[in-house]
């Protein structure tokens, strides 16, 4: 079980409704008068946002956070009013050589923060009239993206992560430059399935962003790398930024080493096949220049009207939670509007936030995941504490009466899936350990096993409006979409622009399938072990099996298939673990193992079912005891459960796409 959970967590690391919830008049009337909650420094004077104060504040937080989290190094850049307010390096770019992080020169892999460069390039071409946000993207492609329900994908869908694509993992990353194809080839070799109608469901997509980057290539007539160097990096003075893989020779000495733990060994340079979605390498200072350009109404990159269109066009699928702009996503805080983007690879973790109205931006990057992936909490706290220090706020929330709150909490109970998911391949089986469960806490409120607090503890939720909750003592909100008196979808502020959680149909719910699978494997394992043990015992005591020939055959066949079924399930777990533990395994090196498993799994599962049925017949028609009859039924149920899981989670199926 722990191994399955580890696989699911690793995919997550590789990995982050159309209308508002319907509220009846009676439910709406349950909100009471607003309550006042003081946030931030309260009556204390708000410190001035000046270099000396920001530096002192960072010095009090960052060194301890890195040391406590066993992280290597970090860079933090704050910009204000068109200038760099401060840029600081903390810790080590390379632990072994004790090379310090230099905010001006040290390079960090940006992972998905790279997407902001792609979206900026798209908006430049929109400004020139070369791309229409609402036109079928097939107009710009030399291959076809099929429609879904007759509706095509548009550039607006790509920019808001509502193209409806299934997740793609195969060949996404590698450590070998020879395994990185051209952008066009990477996109054409595996067009993902469409699992949602366009424009309806937030489902973060690396493929969708890279598709937009390929359109930039085709429309501009320049290779993607050339385009961003000429039209984004050069105008903004980002002289230490690149999408090229491997790095140009002049930049290689500046690259920070990447770590899982600061006390561990550095990992190899991470390469991305879908470059426009995650291949940028840049210094902290260059990211500061990029923020200044966007805060300056587009600066040298685009006209003010185009920047306003990019920043202010918000798709909000689960009001009142944060929505998705054209490329940026909202991370509004303390009554201020904030636009953001994060990026995570195994060893590098980055995020930037801009406050357009305040003309302030903050960026940070780390070159280690740290203990228990502490890089995420470190940057979350950095942003929240920065906002509390310089933008304090008095939060006013309503309340829902206790009886209604308990009823709404009961409506939330169930099992949910992230909308960004691996739906059509064998990797869907990781949902058996990765689905999101909503239950009731001891006070009758909701309890969520996702989005834990900064210390890993479950958050306490208080309903502040019908089907809208806020974390007690915190700022995160959760809201649900209700259809026909049933909660069908929810999300939280930190993820709502690009991910929601949809209710899982009962027949695929891990709430019962996971324990049923574990129980079934236990029954089969005991059966397989008992077979040789009982045979040895009979031989020792000189007792022969007193069964008719046909019954003896069914007995032995069932035990044999029980052993094979346990073996094939363990093999699937080991295969997926191996596949996801190393980027290089995602490019087809283990296809032989995948094909082997796909061939033997249906044979073994169906063989187990047939033999179990045959065994039940002989046990129940012969002179067998009650326990034998009971155990024969357990074997049959176990066979049905494994076949159910194999079919529902694509362990039974053929193909090497994932």
C-alpha positions as CSV (number, residue, x, y, z in Angstrom):
1,X,0.0,0.0,0.0
2,X,2.8,2.4,0.9
3,X,4.4,1.7,-2.5
4,X,1.1,2.5,-4.3
5,X,0.9,5.7,-2.3
6,X,4.5,6.6,-3.2
7,X,3.7,6.2,-6.9
8,X,0.7,8.4,-6.6
9,X,2.7,11.1,-4.8
10,X,5.4,11.0,-7.4
11,X,2.9,11.5,-10.2
12,X,1.6,14.4,-8.3
13,X,5.1,15.8,-8.0
14,X,5.6,15.4,-11.7
15,X,3.4,16.5,-11.7
16,X,-1.1,20.6,-9.4
17,X,-18.0,23.6,-13.1
18,X,-19.4,25.9,-15.6
19,X,-21.8,27.7,-13.3
20,X,-21.8,28.7,-9.6
21,X,-23.4,26.3,-7.2
22,X,-27.1,26.5,-7.3
23,X,-28.5,27.9,-4.0
24,X,-32.1,27.7,-3.1
25,X,-33.8,30.8,-1.6
26,X,-34.2,29.1,1.7
27,X,-30.5,28.2,1.8
28,X,-29.4,31.7,0.9
29,X,-31.4,33.0,3.8
30,X,-29.4,31.0,6.3
31,X,-26.4,33.4,6.1
32,X,-26.2,35.6,9.2
33,X,-24.6,39.0,9.8
34,X,-21.0,39.1,8.8
35,X,-18.4,38.4,11.5
36,X,-15.2,40.4,11.6
37,X,-11.8,38.7,11.8
38,X,-8.6,40.7,12.0
39,X,-5.8,39.5,9.8
40,X,-2.2,40.7,9.5
41,X,-0.5,43.1,11.9
42,X,-3.7,44.5,13.3
43,X,-3.3,47.8,15.2
44,X,0.5,47.8,14.7
45,X,1.8,50.1,12.1
46,X,2.3,48.6,8.6
47,X,6.0,48.6,7.8
48,X,7.1,50.4,4.7
49,X,8.0,48.2,1.8
50,X,11.6,49.3,1.4
51,X,14.7,47.3,0.8
52,X,16.0,47.4,4.3
53,X,12.8,46.1,5.8
54,X,12.2,43.4,3.2
55,X,15.8,42.3,3.5
56,X,15.6,42.1,7.3
57,X,12.3,40.1,7.0
58,X,13.8,37.7,4.5
59,X,16.9,37.2,6.7
60,X,14.6,36.2,9.5
61,X,12.8,33.6,7.5
62,X,14.7,32.1,4.5
63,X,17.9,30.8,6.2
64,X,15.9,29.0,8.9
65,X,13.4,27.6,6.4
66,X,16.1,26.1,4.2
67,X,18.0,24.6,7.1
68,X,14.9,23.2,8.7
69,X,13.6,21.7,5.5
70,X,17.0,20.2,4.4
71,X,16.9,22.3,1.2
72,X,20.0,23.5,-0.7
73,X,19.4,27.1,-1.8
74,X,16.9,29.7,-3.0
75,X,16.6,33.0,-4.7
76,X,14.0,35.7,-3.8
77,X,13.3,38.8,-5.9
78,X,11.0,41.6,-5.0
79,X,10.1,44.3,-7.6
80,X,8.2,47.6,-7.0
81,X,7.2,50.5,-9.1
82,X,9.2,49.3,-12.1
83,X,12.4,48.6,-10.3
84,X,14.1,45.8,-8.4
85,X,13.5,46.5,-4.7
86,X,15.7,43.6,-3.6
87,X,17.1,40.4,-4.9
88,X,18.7,37.9,-2.6
89,X,20.4,34.5,-2.8
90,X,20.2,32.1,0.1
91,X,22.1,28.9,0.7
92,X,24.0,27.0,-2.0
93,X,23.8,26.7,-5.8
94,X,26.0,23.7,-5.3
95,X,26.4,22.1,-1.9
96,X,29.5,20.1,-2.7
97,X,31.6,23.0,-3.8
98,X,29.9,25.5,-1.4
99,X,29.0,27.8,-4.4
100,X,26.5,30.3,-3.1
101,X,23.3,31.3,-4.8
102,X,23.9,34.6,-6.7
103,X,20.5,36.2,-7.6
104,X,22.0,37.9,-10.7
105,X,23.8,34.9,-12.2
106,X,22.7,31.6,-10.7
107,X,20.4,29.7,-13.0
108,X,17.3,27.7,-11.9
109,X,15.1,25.5,-14.0
110,X,11.7,27.2,-14.0
111,X,9.5,24.1,-14.8
112,X,5.9,25.4,-15.4
113,X,6.7,29.0,-14.7
114,X,8.0,28.6,-18.3
115,X,4.4,28.7,-19.5
116,X,4.2,32.4,-18.8
117,X,6.7,33.0,-21.6
118,X,4.6,30.9,-24.0
119,X,1.4,32.8,-23.1
120,X,3.2,36.1,-23.5
121,X,4.4,35.0,-27.0
122,X,0.8,34.0,-27.8
123,X,-0.6,37.4,-26.7
124,X,2.0,39.2,-28.9
125,X,0.7,37.3,-31.9
126,X,-2.9,38.0,-30.9
127,X,-1.9,41.7,-30.8
128,X,-0.6,41.4,-34.3
129,X,-3.8,39.7,-35.5
130,X,-2.0,36.5,-36.3
131,X,-3.8,34.4,-33.7
132,X,-7.5,34.5,-32.9
133,X,-8.2,33.4,-29.3
134,X,-11.6,31.9,-30.3
135,X,-10.7,30.2,-33.5
136,X,-10.3,26.4,-33.9
137,X,-6.6,25.7,-33.2
138,X,-6.6,23.3,-36.1
139,X,-6.4,26.4,-38.3
140,X,-2.8,26.8,-37.2
141,X,-1.7,23.2,-37.0
142,X,-0.3,20.7,-39.5
143,X,-2.1,17.8,-37.7
144,X,-5.5,17.5,-36.2
145,X,-6.9,17.8,-32.7
146,X,-10.3,16.1,-32.8
147,X,-13.4,18.0,-31.6
148,X,-15.3,16.9,-28.5
149,X,-19.0,16.7,-29.0
150,X,-18.6,18.8,-32.1
151,X,-16.8,21.6,-30.3
152,X,-13.2,22.5,-31.3
153,X,-10.4,23.5,-29.0
154,X,-9.5,27.2,-29.1
155,X,-6.5,29.2,-28.0
156,X,-8.6,30.6,-25.2
157,X,-9.2,27.0,-24.0
158,X,-5.5,26.3,-24.0
159,X,-4.7,29.5,-22.1
160,X,-7.3,28.7,-19.4
161,X,-6.5,24.9,-19.2
162,X,-10.0,24.0,-20.4
163,X,-9.0,22.2,-23.6
164,X,-10.3,18.9,-22.0
165,X,-7.2,16.9,-22.5
166,X,-6.3,13.7,-20.6
167,X,-2.9,13.9,-18.9
168,X,0.2,12.7,-20.8
169,X,3.3,11.3,-19.1
170,X,5.0,9.2,-21.8
171,X,8.2,10.9,-23.0
172,X,7.5,14.1,-21.1
173,X,10.9,14.3,-19.5
174,X,14.3,12.7,-19.8
175,X,17.9,13.1,-18.8
176,X,19.2,12.2,-22.3
177,X,19.3,15.0,-24.9
178,X,19.1,12.3,-27.6
179,X,15.6,11.4,-26.4
180,X,14.2,14.9,-26.8
181,X,12.5,15.1,-30.1
182,X,11.5,18.3,-32.0
183,X,8.5,20.1,-30.6
184,X,6.3,19.0,-33.5
185,X,7.3,15.4,-33.3
186,X,6.7,15.4,-29.5
187,X,3.2,16.7,-30.0
188,X,2.3,14.4,-32.9
189,X,3.5,11.1,-31.4
190,X,0.8,11.0,-28.8
191,X,-2.3,13.2,-29.1
192,X,-4.0,12.8,-25.7
193,X,-7.6,11.7,-25.5
194,X,-10.2,14.4,-24.8
195,X,-12.2,13.7,-21.6
196,X,-14.1,17.0,-21.2
197,X,-15.9,19.4,-23.4
198,X,-13.8,22.5,-24.1
199,X,-14.3,25.4,-21.8
200,X,-16.1,23.4,-19.1
201,X,-13.5,21.9,-16.8
202,X,-10.2,23.2,-15.4
203,X,-7.6,20.5,-16.1
204,X,-4.0,21.7,-16.1
205,X,-2.3,20.5,-19.3
206,X,1.4,20.6,-20.3
207,X,0.4,19.2,-23.7
208,X,-2.0,22.1,-24.2
209,X,0.6,24.7,-23.4
210,X,3.1,23.1,-25.7
211,X,0.5,23.0,-28.4
212,X,0.3,26.8,-28.1
213,X,4.1,27.0,-28.3
214,X,4.0,25.0,-31.5
215,X,1.4,27.4,-32.9
216,X,3.8,30.3,-32.0
217,X,6.4,28.5,-34.2
218,X,4.1,28.0,-37.1
219,X,2.4,31.4,-37.1
220,X,5.7,33.4,-36.5
221,X,7.8,31.3,-38.9
222,X,10.5,31.1,-36.2
223,X,11.5,28.1,-34.1
224,X,10.1,28.5,-30.6
225,X,13.5,29.1,-29.0
226,X,14.4,31.7,-31.6
227,X,11.1,33.5,-31.2
228,X,11.3,33.9,-27.4
229,X,14.9,35.0,-27.5
230,X,14.2,37.7,-30.0
231,X,10.8,38.9,-28.9
232,X,10.8,38.3,-25.1
233,X,14.2,37.8,-23.7
234,X,16.0,40.5,-25.7
235,X,13.4,43.3,-25.2
236,X,13.3,42.7,-21.4
237,X,17.1,42.3,-21.0
238,X,16.8,38.7,-19.9
239,X,20.3,37.8,-20.9
240,X,20.6,34.7,-18.6
241,X,17.5,33.0,-19.8
242,X,17.0,30.2,-22.3
243,X,14.7,27.3,-23.4
244,X,17.6,25.5,-25.1
245,X,18.4,22.0,-24.0
246,X,21.1,21.3,-23.1
247,X,22.2,24.8,-22.0
248,X,24.4,26.9,-24.2
249,X,28.0,26.7,-23.2
250,X,28.1,30.3,-21.8
251,X,25.3,29.5,-19.3
252,X,26.4,26.0,-18.2
253,X,28.8,27.2,-15.4
254,X,26.0,29.3,-13.9
255,X,23.5,26.4,-13.5
256,X,22.5,25.5,-10.0
257,X,22.7,21.8,-9.1
258,X,19.3,20.3,-8.3
259,X,18.6,18.1,-5.3
260,X,15.8,16.1,-3.7
261,X,17.4,16.9,-0.3
262,X,20.1,19.5,0.4
263,X,22.1,16.8,2.3
264,X,21.8,14.4,-0.7
265,X,23.5,14.0,-4.0
266,X,22.6,16.4,-6.9
267,X,20.5,15.0,-9.7
268,X,21.2,15.2,-13.5
269,X,20.0,18.1,-15.6
270,X,16.2,17.7,-16.2
271,X,15.1,17.9,-19.8
272,X,11.5,18.4,-21.1
273,X,10.1,17.1,-24.4
274,X,7.3,19.6,-24.2
275,X,9.6,22.6,-23.9
276,X,7.1,25.5,-24.0
277,X,5.4,24.1,-20.9
278,X,8.5,23.6,-18.7
279,X,12.0,23.9,-20.2
280,X,13.0,27.5,-19.3
281,X,16.2,28.1,-17.3
282,X,16.6,31.6,-15.9
283,X,18.2,33.6,-13.1
284,X,16.2,35.3,-10.4
285,X,17.2,38.7,-11.7
286,X,15.9,37.9,-15.1
287,X,12.6,36.8,-13.6
288,X,12.5,40.1,-11.9
289,X,12.8,41.8,-15.3
290,X,10.0,39.7,-16.6
291,X,7.7,40.7,-13.7
292,X,8.6,44.4,-14.2
293,X,7.5,44.2,-17.9
294,X,4.1,42.7,-17.0
295,X,3.6,45.1,-14.1
296,X,4.5,48.0,-16.5
297,X,1.3,47.3,-18.5
298,X,3.3,45.0,-20.9
299,X,6.4,47.2,-20.9
300,X,8.4,46.4,-24.0
301,X,6.5,43.1,-24.6
302,X,3.0,44.2,-25.6
303,X,0.7,47.2,-25.7
304,X,-1.2,48.1,-22.5
305,X,-4.5,47.0,-24.0
306,X,-3.1,43.6,-24.7
307,X,-1.6,43.3,-21.2
308,X,-4.9,44.3,-19.8
309,X,-6.7,41.6,-21.9
310,X,-4.2,39.0,-20.7
311,X,-4.4,40.0,-17.0
312,X,-8.1,40.9,-16.7
313,X,-9.9,38.3,-18.7
314,X,-10.9,35.9,-15.9
315,X,-12.6,32.5,-16.3
316,X,-14.2,31.6,-13.0
317,X,-15.7,28.1,-13.1
318,X,-16.4,27.7,-9.4
319,X,-17.3,31.2,-8.0
320,X,-16.4,32.8,-5.7
321,X,-13.0,31.0,-5.8
322,X,-9.9,32.2,-7.8
323,X,-10.2,32.1,-11.5
324,X,-7.9,31.7,-14.5
325,X,-6.7,34.7,-16.6
326,X,-5.1,34.2,-20.0
327,X,-2.1,32.3,-18.8
328,X,-1.7,33.7,-15.3
329,X,-3.9,32.3,-12.5
330,X,-5.4,34.3,-9.6
331,X,-4.0,33.9,-6.1
332,X,-5.9,36.8,-4.6
333,X,-5.0,37.5,-1.0
334,X,-5.9,40.0,1.7
335,X,-8.4,41.9,-0.5
336,X,-5.7,42.3,-3.2
337,X,-5.7,40.9,-6.7
338,X,-2.7,38.7,-7.3
339,X,-1.7,36.9,-10.5
340,X,0.7,33.9,-10.3
341,X,2.2,30.9,-11.8
342,X,4.2,28.0,-10.1
343,X,6.5,25.4,-11.5
344,X,7.8,22.2,-10.0
345,X,10.1,19.5,-11.3
346,X,11.7,16.8,-9.1
347,X,14.6,19.1,-8.1
348,X,13.5,22.7,-8.9
349,X,10.5,24.6,-7.5
350,X,9.6,28.1,-8.4
351,X,6.7,30.6,-8.3
352,X,6.1,34.3,-9.0
353,X,3.3,36.5,-7.9
354,X,2.4,40.0,-9.2
355,X,0.1,42.5,-7.6
356,X,-1.0,44.6,-10.7
357,X,-2.8,47.4,-8.7
358,X,0.1,47.7,-6.2
359,X,2.8,47.4,-8.9
360,X,4.6,44.9,-6.8
361,X,5.9,41.4,-7.7
362,X,7.7,38.7,-5.7
363,X,9.5,35.6,-7.1
364,X,11.3,32.7,-5.5
365,X,12.9,29.5,-6.7
366,X,14.5,26.6,-4.8
367,X,17.0,24.0,-6.1
368,X,15.7,21.2,-3.8
369,X,12.4,19.7,-2.8
370,X,13.5,19.3,0.8
371,X,12.1,17.1,3.5
372,X,8.6,16.0,2.7
373,X,8.5,18.3,-0.3
374,X,8.9,21.3,2.0
375,X,9.6,23.6,-0.9
376,X,5.8,24.0,-1.4
377,X,5.0,25.2,2.2
378,X,8.1,27.4,2.2
379,X,7.0,29.4,-0.8
380,X,3.3,29.4,0.3
381,X,4.3,30.9,3.6
382,X,6.6,33.4,1.9
383,X,3.8,34.7,-0.2
384,X,1.2,34.8,2.6
385,X,3.6,36.4,5.2
386,X,4.7,39.0,2.6
387,X,1.0,39.9,2.0
388,X,0.3,40.0,5.7
389,X,3.3,42.2,6.4
390,X,2.8,44.8,3.7
391,X,-0.9,44.4,2.7
392,X,-2.7,43.7,6.0
393,X,-6.4,43.2,5.7
394,X,-9.6,42.9,7.9
395,X,-11.5,39.9,6.6
396,X,-15.3,39.9,6.9
397,X,-17.0,36.6,6.6
398,X,-20.6,35.6,7.0
399,X,-21.7,32.4,8.7
400,X,-24.2,29.7,7.9
401,X,-26.4,28.4,10.8
402,X,-25.2,25.2,12.5
403,X,-28.0,22.9,11.2
404,X,-27.6,24.0,7.6
405,X,-23.9,23.7,7.9
406,X,-24.1,20.1,9.1
407,X,-26.5,19.3,6.2
408,X,-24.2,20.8,3.6
409,X,-21.2,19.0,5.1
410,X,-23.1,15.7,4.8
411,X,-23.8,16.5,1.1
412,X,-20.1,17.0,0.6
413,X,-19.2,13.5,1.9
414,X,-17.8,11.2,-0.8
415,X,-14.8,10.3,-3.0
416,X,-13.5,12.7,-5.6
417,X,-11.0,12.8,-8.4
418,X,-8.8,15.6,-9.6
419,X,-9.9,16.9,-13.0
420,X,-6.2,16.8,-14.1
421,X,-5.8,13.1,-14.2
422,X,-4.6,10.0,-16.1
423,X,-8.0,8.8,-17.2
424,X,-7.4,6.5,-20.2
425,X,-4.2,4.5,-19.4
426,X,-3.1,1.9,-16.9
427,X,-1.7,4.7,-14.7
428,X,-5.3,5.4,-13.7
429,X,-4.9,2.5,-11.3
430,X,-2.9,4.9,-9.0
431,X,-6.3,6.4,-8.1
432,X,-6.7,3.4,-5.8
433,X,-4.3,5.3,-3.5
434,X,-4.8,8.9,-4.8
435,X,-8.5,9.7,-4.8
436,X,-9.6,12.6,-2.5
437,X,-11.9,11.7,0.3
438,X,-14.3,14.1,2.0
439,X,-15.7,13.0,5.3
440,X,-17.2,14.5,8.5
441,X,-15.1,15.6,11.4
442,X,-16.2,15.0,15.0
443,X,-18.1,18.4,15.0
444,X,-20.1,17.5,11.9
445,X,-18.0,19.7,9.6
446,X,-16.1,18.6,6.5
447,X,-12.8,16.9,6.6
448,X,-10.6,16.8,3.5
449,X,-7.6,14.5,3.0
450,X,-6.1,16.8,0.4
451,X,-4.6,20.4,0.8
452,X,-3.2,19.9,4.3
453,X,-2.1,22.8,6.4
454,X,1.4,24.2,6.3
455,X,2.4,21.7,9.0
456,X,0.7,18.8,7.3
457,X,-2.3,18.9,9.6
458,X,-5.9,18.7,8.3
459,X,-7.5,22.0,7.9
460,X,-10.6,22.9,9.9
461,X,-13.4,24.4,7.6
462,X,-16.1,26.8,8.5
463,X,-19.0,27.5,6.2
464,X,-19.2,31.2,5.5
465,X,-21.9,31.2,2.8
466,X,-24.0,28.4,1.3
467,X,-21.5,25.8,0.0
468,X,-18.6,28.1,0.6
469,X,-16.1,27.3,3.4
470,X,-13.1,29.0,4.7
471,X,-10.2,27.5,6.6
472,X,-10.6,28.3,10.3
473,X,-7.9,30.8,11.3
474,X,-6.7,30.9,7.7
475,X,-7.5,32.3,4.3
476,X,-8.1,29.4,2.0
477,X,-11.6,28.9,0.7
478,X,-13.4,25.8,-0.6
479,X,-16.6,26.0,-2.7
480,X,-18.8,23.4,-4.2
481,X,-21.0,23.2,-7.3
482,X,-24.4,21.7,-6.6
483,X,-26.7,20.2,-9.3
484,X,-30.2,18.8,-8.5
485,X,-29.5,18.9,-4.8
486,X,-26.2,17.0,-5.1
487,X,-22.6,18.2,-4.8
488,X,-20.9,17.2,-8.0
489,X,-17.7,19.2,-7.9
490,X,-15.6,21.4,-5.6
491,X,-12.2,23.1,-5.5
492,X,-10.1,25.3,-3.3
493,X,-8.6,28.8,-3.8
494,X,-5.1,27.6,-4.4
495,X,-6.1,25.2,-7.2
496,X,-9.4,26.4,-8.5
497,X,-8.0,28.2,-11.6
498,X,-6.7,25.0,-13.1
499,X,-8.0,22.0,-11.1
500,X,-11.3,20.9,-9.6
501,X,-12.4,17.7,-7.9
502,X,-15.2,15.8,-9.4
503,X,-17.3,13.1,-7.6
504,X,-16.2,9.6,-8.5
505,X,-18.9,7.1,-9.7
506,X,-19.5,4.5,-7.0
507,X,-18.2,1.7,-9.2
508,X,-14.7,3.3,-9.4
509,X,-14.5,4.6,-5.9
510,X,-11.4,3.8,-4.0
511,X,-13.4,4.1,-0.8
512,X,-14.5,0.5,-1.2
513,X,-12.4,-0.8,-4.1
514,X,-9.0,-0.3,-2.3
515,X,-10.0,-2.3,0.9
516,X,-11.8,-4.8,-1.4
517,X,-8.6,-5.2,-3.4
518,X,-6.4,-5.6,-0.3
519,X,-8.8,-8.1,1.2
520,X,-8.9,-10.1,-2.1
521,X,-5.2,-10.2,-2.4
522,X,-5.0,-11.4,1.2
523,X,-7.5,-14.2,0.4
524,X,-5.6,-15.2,-2.7
525,X,-2.2,-15.0,-1.0
526,X,-3.4,-17.2,1.9
527,X,-4.9,-19.6,-0.6
528,X,-1.7,-19.8,-2.6
529,X,0.4,-20.4,0.6
530,X,-2.0,-22.9,2.0
531,X,-1.8,-25.1,-1.1
532,X,1.9,-26.3,-0.6
533,X,1.6,-26.2,3.2
534,X,-1.4,-28.6,3.1
535,X,0.3,-30.8,0.6
536,X,3.4,-31.1,2.8
537,X,1.2,-31.8,5.8
538,X,-0.6,-34.6,4.0
539,X,2.7,-36.1,2.9
540,X,4.1,-35.9,6.4
541,X,1.1,-37.7,7.9
542,X,0.6,-40.0,4.9
543,X,-2.9,-38.7,4.1
544,X,-4.1,-38.6,0.5
545,X,-6.4,-35.9,-0.8
546,X,-9.9,-37.4,-0.7
547,X,-11.3,-35.6,-3.7
548,X,-12.7,-36.9,-7.0
549,X,-10.4,-36.3,-10.0
550,X,-12.4,-33.3,-11.4
551,X,-12.7,-31.6,-8.0
552,X,-9.0,-32.1,-7.4
553,X,-8.2,-30.5,-10.7
554,X,-10.4,-27.5,-10.0
555,X,-8.8,-27.2,-6.5
556,X,-5.3,-27.2,-7.9
557,X,-6.2,-24.9,-10.8
558,X,-7.8,-22.3,-8.5
559,X,-4.7,-22.3,-6.2
560,X,-2.4,-21.9,-9.1
561,X,-4.3,-19.0,-10.6
562,X,-4.5,-17.4,-7.1
563,X,-0.7,-17.4,-6.9
564,X,-0.4,-16.0,-10.4
565,X,-3.0,-13.2,-9.7
566,X,-1.1,-12.1,-6.6
567,X,2.2,-12.2,-8.6
568,X,0.8,-10.1,-11.5
569,X,-0.6,-7.4,-9.1
570,X,2.8,-7.2,-7.4
571,X,4.4,-7.0,-10.8
572,X,2.1,-4.0,-11.8
573,X,3.0,-2.2,-8.6
574,X,6.8,-2.7,-9.2
575,X,6.4,-1.8,-12.8
576,X,4.7,1.5,-12.1
577,X,7.1,2.3,-9.3
578,X,10.1,1.7,-11.6
579,X,8.5,3.7,-14.4
580,X,7.9,6.8,-12.3
581,X,11.1,6.7,-10.3
582,X,13.3,7.6,-13.2
583,X,12.5,10.0,-16.0
584,X,14.4,7.9,-18.5
585,X,11.9,5.1,-18.0
586,X,9.1,7.2,-19.5
587,X,10.4,7.1,-23.0
588,X,9.6,3.5,-23.8
589,X,12.5,1.5,-22.3
590,X,10.1,-0.5,-20.2
591,X,7.5,-1.1,-23.0
592,X,8.5,-4.8,-23.1
593,X,7.4,-5.2,-19.4
594,X,4.2,-3.2,-20.1
595,X,3.3,-5.4,-23.1
596,X,4.0,-8.5,-21.1
597,X,1.8,-7.4,-18.3
598,X,-1.0,-6.4,-20.7
599,X,-0.9,-9.9,-22.3
600,X,-0.8,-12.0,-19.1
601,X,-3.2,-9.9,-16.9
602,X,-6.4,-10.7,-18.7
603,X,-5.4,-14.4,-19.1
604,X,-4.7,-14.7,-15.4
605,X,-7.7,-12.7,-14.2
606,X,-10.1,-14.5,-16.4
607,X,-8.5,-17.9,-15.6
608,X,-8.9,-17.1,-11.9
609,X,-12.6,-16.3,-12.4
610,X,-13.3,-19.5,-14.5
611,X,-11.4,-21.7,-12.1
612,X,-13.0,-20.2,-9.1
613,X,-16.5,-20.8,-10.6
614,X,-15.5,-24.4,-11.3
615,X,-14.2,-24.8,-7.8
616,X,-17.4,-23.4,-6.3
617,X,-19.4,-25.9,-8.3
618,X,-17.4,-28.9,-7.1
619,X,-17.2,-27.7,-3.5
620,X,-20.9,-27.0,-3.2
621,X,-22.0,-30.3,-4.9
622,X,-19.4,-32.4,-3.1
623,X,-19.1,-33.5,0.5
624,X,-17.1,-30.5,1.7
625,X,-17.3,-28.7,5.0
626,X,-18.8,-25.3,5.7
627,X,-15.4,-23.6,5.8
628,X,-14.5,-25.0,2.4
629,X,-17.7,-23.7,1.0
630,X,-17.2,-20.3,2.6
631,X,-13.7,-20.1,1.3
632,X,-14.7,-21.1,-2.2
633,X,-17.1,-18.1,-2.2
634,X,-14.3,-15.8,-1.0
635,X,-12.1,-17.0,-3.8
636,X,-14.9,-16.3,-6.3
637,X,-15.5,-12.8,-4.9
638,X,-11.8,-12.0,-5.0
639,X,-11.6,-13.0,-8.6
640,X,-14.5,-10.7,-9.4
641,X,-12.9,-7.8,-7.6
642,X,-9.6,-8.2,-9.4
643,X,-11.3,-8.4,-12.8
644,X,-13.4,-5.4,-11.9
645,X,-10.3,-3.4,-11.0
646,X,-8.4,-4.6,-14.0
647,X,-11.2,-3.5,-16.4
648,X,-12.1,-0.2,-14.6
649,X,-8.5,1.0,-14.2
650,X,-7.2,-0.2,-17.5
651,X,-4.9,-2.9,-16.3
652,X,-6.7,-5.0,-18.9
653,X,-6.1,-3.2,-22.1
654,X,-3.5,-2.8,-24.9
655,X,-1.3,0.0,-26.0
656,X,1.8,1.9,-24.9
657,X,0.3,5.3,-24.6
658,X,0.2,6.8,-21.1
